[in-house]
Amino acid sequence: MATNRLAKYSVIVIVLILSVAFVIKFGGPNILRQYVAYGIGSCKDIPILCMQPEDNIFTPQINPEYRLTLVPQAFPKMSLSAPKGFTLVQELITKPYYKKKRNNHQAVIYLLYQEPKSFIKLYPDVRKQGVNDNYEFIRRVMYSGLDKVKDITSAFFVIMKSVFTPDIGNQGTAKMIRFEINGLRGFINYTMTGSQTAALRPNNYFDCSIFDTQGSFFKVYIKDTGARLDLNNVFTIISTIKAA
């Protein structure tokens, strides 16, 4: 279950934070940054740890023609319309929409839903840091940076950034944006390979953190094998998300 996985991660984070507290007591900000980097990786190893979303808030236009090509799909906790040719996975539920044999090169959309304030329930101490809902929790994560670590709070959120970020390909070319669309808002980390030689199969990656007006959290991670989707396509897919 998704909640169990998050609980497992919370134990790891608690251990790391206790270690960080020890370093703070007997060291300083520079030693603390080095300690955190030793535990999760440096900005050279994981560039996104020193990246932040772009300043502008994107308000994209939905492509109605592309939306008509999407197939509505319902899961126990959420629904959305997805492009054909992708396998959809929510937790342990899998829905394949093509006839090819399943393999590591398949195009996949992974889905996760968390109820309002779910992160606060797993990490109650974040209330002391002014975090009272899912959006503020993820916002702090997205704007955290290894180069900004100076205390236990900043260390906590950069550790969360390493935990919450899936494989997005070459992080050196990654982009981070925040958006608002049709009553939804959130953040997208993505890499787009563009054109490549015929010998190399291009992939696009989209890591989407989405929030509705009730404070529900949706994670949509897209591994776009063959680079068929662009950012406008992804926004159109996101616009169809609803809690069940």
Secondary structure, 3 states (H helix, E strand, C coil): CHHHHHHHHHHHHHHHHHHHHHHHHHCCHHHHHHHHHHHHCCCCCCHHHHCCCCCCEECCCCCHHHHHHCEEEECCCEEEEECCCCEEEECCEEECCCCCCCCCCCCEEEEEEECCCHHHHHCHHHHHHCCCCHHHHHHHHHCCCHHHCCCHHHHHHHHHHHHHCCCCCCHHHCEEEEEEECCEEEEEEEEECCCCCCCCCCEEEEEEEEECCCCCEEEEEEEEECCCCCHHHHHHHHCCCEEC
